[in-house]
Amino acid sequence: MTFKGSIRHLKVGFISIWFERGQAYVTKTLRDNLLPDHTAFIFARTGRVYGEHKLETGGFWAVPNLTSFPE
């Protein structure tokens, strides 16, 4: 996106499940491709796999500006 000849800095937020599933990988890929030109925020929500709640915030899934619910 151009704004009077220069690139405009955007702040973008995503809401996604945040563990090893397709939706989370797509969200993380979009987020990673916005950096470093823009700021990205993730609101991570729990998901269910075979009746169990899942949420991962460590290792590969630990990113800056990550907020999880429930904490």
Secondary structure, DSSP 8 states (H G I E B T S, - for coil): -EETTEE---EEEEEEE-SSSHHHHHHHHHHHHHTTTSEEEEEEE-EEETTEEE---SGGG--TTEEEE--
